[in-house]
Structure formats: C-alpha cells, structure tokens
Amino acid sequence: MVDSEGHPDGDEIALGSVLAALADPLRRQVVAELARAPGGTERTCASFGFPVSKATLTHHFRVLREAGLIRQVNRGNSRAACLRADDIEARLPGLLDLVAAEGGKK
C-alpha cells in the first residue's frame, strides 16, 4: 500500500517501475550518488545541482519516490531524499551496486 506521501511498501517495489525510473540519466545519477554515500544520507533536491527547472526536478524526485527508490521527508521549506537501500536490496538484490558502479563513469 502506498502511504500518504506516495511511498510504496517495500514489498510493492516493482522491477518495471524501478527500471522505468532508472531509465532517465538524471534520476539514475541521483540513485548512484545516494548509493555511494554513507547509509542513511539525506540530501535535498537542490543539493544535486542539476541544471533543470524546479518543476522538472520535482517531477524526477516524484518518479523516484513512487518507484520506491527514495523516501522523501519534509525539512522545513524543502524536502530531503534518502535511498531506500534495504527495501531495494530485499526486492532487487545487487541493483544498487550496479547503479552505483555505472554512475561513477562519465
């Protein structure tokens, strides 16, 4: 069941949704950076420094959230995102390692 913020339960994370979310290079970079960061790292959307509008950035993070890749929490006037590493590893073992490794290449 999806919670009030749009986060699916861990057992509802679906391969198709995750792969669709990761198909976009910007979203894949977000996941790669969070996967390489220490566990539990929270970052605001703006901290990634992407050259896109606020509306586009909001869209990308919504896709990641609805796919179950990130959890977003309100932090005052912004939102912080953290990777749902345990849930993803339980559903799709090894995926984050692949994304993190690929994300390091330019």
N, C-alpha and C positions, 0 to 999 in steps of 0.2 A: 504494500500500500504506500502511496506517495504521501508524505507529510504536508503540512500547511505551507511549507517553503518550497515544495517541488522536489524534494529529495526522495528517490525511491528507496524502499527497504533493500538491504544488502542482497537478499535472495531474489530480488526482482531486477537486478542489473543484468541486462541482456546483451549478448555479443553483438547483435546487429546495431543496437543503439550506440554502444561504445565505439564500434568501428566507424559508424557514420560520424560521430563526434570527432574522432581522431583523424578523419579524412581531411580535415582542414588544417593546413600547416600552422596557423596561429594557435589553434586550440591544442594541437599536438605539442607545440612549444611550451604552452602553459603546463601541460601534464608532465612533460620532460623535465622542466625546471623544478616543479614541485617534487617529482620523483627523485631528483638528485639532491634535494635539500634534506636537512635532518627531519626525521619523522615528526609530524605534528606542526610543521612550519605553516604559518598563516601569512598570506600576502593579499594586499588589496589589488583590485583590478588594475588600478593606475600604476602600481609598482612594476609592472612588466614593461612599461614604456612603449607600447605598441602605437604606431602612427595611424590610428583609426579614430573615428568619432566615438563619443561616449555611448551613443545608441548602438553602434556596431559592437563595441566592447561588451556592453550589457547583453546583447544577443549571444555572443560567443560564450560568455560565462553561464548564461541560461541553458544553452545546449549541453555544456559540460555538466552542469548541476542535474539536469533532467535525465542525462545518461547514467548518472550515478558515479561519475568520475571525481567530482569535488563536492565538498559540503561548504556552503556559504553561511556566514554568521554576520549579523549586523554589528558594526563597531562605530557607534555614533552616527556620523553622516556618511559613512562608507560601509562597504561590505568586504569582509576578508574571506578568502578561499583557502581551504586546505584539502589535500588529496585524501581520498577515502582508500588509502593503501590496503588496509586489512580486508575491507569488503571486496576490493578488486582482486586481490591475490586469492581470496577464497573462491571467487567465481571464475576468474580467468588467470590461473597461475602462470607467472612468467611474463605477462603482458607489460607490466610496468618496467621490468628490466629491459625489455626490447625497446620500449618508447624512450626510456632514459638514455640508452646507448645510441639510438638513432638521433635523438635530439641534440646530442653533443657534436654531431657532424654538420658542417656548413657547406 
